Each structure stands twice: as structure tokens, then as C-alpha cells.
Amino acid sequence: MKNIILSCALFFTPAAFAAAPDLLLAKEYRAQNISGWAMSEKLDGVRAYWNGKQLVSRQGYPFTPPAGYLDHFPPYPVDGELFSRRGQFEQISAAVRAASGNWHNIKLHVFDVPQASGNLYQRLAVLEKWLQRHPQAPIEIIKQTPAKDNAHAQAFLKQIEAKGGEGVMLRHPEMPYRGGRSDYLLKLKSLHDAECTVTRHYEGKGKYAGKLGALGCKKPARRIQNRQRPERQRPCQPARRRQHHHLPLPRIHPKRHAQIRHLRESEKRSAKQTLR
């Protein structure tokens, strides 16, 4: 799932939005002991929270699925990811953020039932019983596999990546669902990403005048050598790179390189002879 958090509603309808849900968020896997934890594929979709009445985004904006899509959703909250298949994040994101997007094959893939009792497996079993009575609901439960040890998790990651998946989620199954960053929910990936909050839009210059040139971002403070690093604002690097994407540096033919070296060596020899 792509992690730049836009603090605006450009891609959502102007409908009144609910308060942002207090979601459980993951931390990075740092070789913690995860023996006995539940592991599942990290889906590259769009986070969505069904609060029992409305399907909302991470920021609380309501999604507008097709008529009838939510008719067989349960009367209690579930947390998951709007997803169709691997490698389709852009298409999924465009569809679910449009007022009348194409939701074909997009389902809510659930990884927890926040208000149910019991451990993770017991909470998911509550939803499983609901789906047995409502098989037409566009909901799937993400399979959870017990991890034997850290090597098992790494082997599982390789299997997921070989199929084109993004990574693995590691979850302590005995811990309850609690909002915020958790030490008991970890994401294991070969490639890491980061989050930032957009604080400003910079207008483009030159041929990009009148267009978006860059974004001002504020990244969460990080600990470096046990000292707190202050927050700072700066344009997001990806946006700055896009500014110059159409201005590649000229390439010099290898023969031209040889000619330049020959001229420089000749100039050096002439300079030495002059000094003598």
C-alpha cells in the first residue's frame, strides 16, 4: 500500500466525512522474535474501515462503491484492504477514490474484527460465520499462517515476492486490536517505504508554470543514536525528481570521450614545453 498521506480531499466526493478511525498501524520488522505470530501477505491495496454503517478511508473520507455493494456487510466494524489482485494498486486506487469508479473484482480483504472478543483467530472466526450466511458479500478474510520462527517468516516473504506480492504482515495473535503504532504488528519487506504529511504545494517553474512542481512534506521524527531528531519541512524528493524527469543529461559517445582526453593531454604537454 502507497504511504504518502494527502491532507486534502481531492480524490473524494464532497459528502460529509466521518471522523478518522483509530486504526491499528504497523511498525517495521527489525529481527524481533516472532515465533508463534500470525503471518499473512501484505496486500498492495487501499486501506478501508467498515464502521458498521459506512466504508471509510484511513483519513475518514467515505468511499462511494456501486449500489448494493455494502448490502451484505456485517453490522459491526471490520478493518481491511480494498484489493483485487497484485500489481493493480493504481487501478484500485483510481476506482475507489472516484465518485463512480469501476469496482469490478475489488473486495474488502479483512485482517481483523476490532470489536469482537478473543484472540485474532477467534475474532476472524466471527466474520467467517457471517460470510457463511452471506456468501454474496464482497468480503474475503486474509489467510493467517502461524510462524514457526524468523526463518519461516523470511521463507514466506520469498514465496510472496516470487508471486509479485509486496511483503508480509506479522501479528501477535493474542494481542487485542488497539489503534496507533503497535509493537505487535510488524511489516516485513525487502524494499521499505516511508510516510509523510503534505503541508504545502509548490508551483512549477519554467515550462511547468501553472502546474504542481513539488510538495512540502513533514516526516515523523525519528530516533538517531537515542536522540530525538526534530521535524522539518522540505519538498518531497519524488516530486522534485519528477520536475526534471524530462530534462535528461546529454550522453557523450565513447569516441568523443577519447577525443576529449587526447586534447587535454595535448594541452598539458604544450603547457610543459612552454614552461621549459
Salt bridges, closest charged atoms under 4 A:
GLU28 OE2 - LYS187 NZ 3.91
GLU28 OE1 - HIS192 ND1 2.88
GLU41 OE2 - ARG86 NE 2.87
ASP44 OD2 - LYS2 NZ 3.27
ASP79 OD2 - ARG47 NH2 2.67
ASP112 OD1 - ARG123 NE 2.81
ASP112 OD2 - ARG171 NH2 2.46
GLU140 OE2 - LYS107 NZ 3.27
GLU140 OE1 - HIS109 ND1 3.88
GLU166 OE2 - LYS42 NZ 3.42
GLU166 OE2 - LYS189 NZ 3.08
ASP183 OD1 - LYS27 NZ 2.71
ASP193 OD1 - LYS187 NZ 3.75
ASP193 OD2 - LYS189 NZ 3.08
GLU195 OE2 - ARG58 NH1 3.39
GLU195 OE1 - ARG181 NH2 2.85
GLU231 OE1 - LYS218 NZ 3.94
